[in-house]
Amino acid sequence: MSSATLIKPPPIDPSKSPIENVLELTTLKDIGPDIYTNTRPLWHPPGARGIYGGAVIAQSLAAAQRTIPPPSSSNNRAVFLIHSMHCYFVLAGDASIPILYHVERVREGKSFMTRTVQARQRGKCIFTTTASFMREGSGGRKTVDHEWGMPDGVRAELEKGAEEEDEEVKLEKASNGEEVGAFESRRLEILNSDSAHPHTKRARQWFRARGHISASSGPQAHLSALAYMSDNYFIGTVSRVHNLWRFGRPPAQSSNTISSNSVPPTPSTSVTTNPSSATPSTRPAAHPMALLESVENAAHPTAPSIGMMVSLDHTIYFHRPGEIRADEWLFSEMESPWAGDGRGLVLQRIWNRKGVLVASCVQEGLVRLKQGEDGQMEGLVRLKQGEDGQMEEQWGDGGRGGSKL
């Protein structure tokens, strides 16, 4: 019988935040150098093809960070922090078995260090990334500086929604029958939502890790947490700017309205959570994003439906890694400059609450529509991972979980 972890998970550490517990790694020195595994089960989102992609991104980063020498007298107290990582999703991750993270120390330089990480299951690579670390202050005293400013008015919208947050989270927790998760996000209405040009629209949200990330974990914990949260409904921006249905169209008789016995979140703000448990569950009937989608797509009841949407790659540029506090509110603005040939591209800018641009992300994903008048996929083969770890062909409507591994 398979197990989600290689070693029995220890009790939750109350001195650490939920996201630190979720991303905890176990060193496997007896197997080989620089090999790690997930300490706790990983989350498989309802309806998704595999585990949440952000978890593998973040744990791969955490594994790479463990191989970076800490400041010491031998290296003149040098601090190396991640400045970029380029990731590829190769195979669907299975939440029922552990992941092994193999780190290779590619380069040990005075200003830069490079690591590659392969995440493996059943002997197969399911995810790979190359991460580059830069020595703090190595850019010199004089530098070229500019950055994209935070949009006006978004801080006020965060304060406006704060009063509604606690009650909405309680309602969601009760409806999902589960504890609130490792992080929370508050989505704002689509900017330029009335535009006829999808590339001019902007999907926006505030997000933060729950609780307080422990000081003993250092800046590395904040960077891993940001990597985890950066994948939250990232490729889903393509469906939002095109008003596509991901969670199912409403019944024909109510395609332009919302049921009177349901209370959807307003378009301006919605609170959602990310479970910190890998316990299997079914998507609740009133899924928060389904309600938000009903609001945003109310004027588009006959818009196409998503047949399959999954991430292909993911890149993060950490502009100011030393200034990232993942347990404080971060603002994200996402746009899609291009979609076609069954793929979509999304760009994401992330600011801290002070308005400093701390990171930029890029993701390309598979975006396929349901084909045919009956809404079923015609002539489209879905790839599914078989028990032997190989990809098998299977007809179907694909996963609806968005940017998931």
Disulfide bonds with the S-S distance in Angstrom:
none
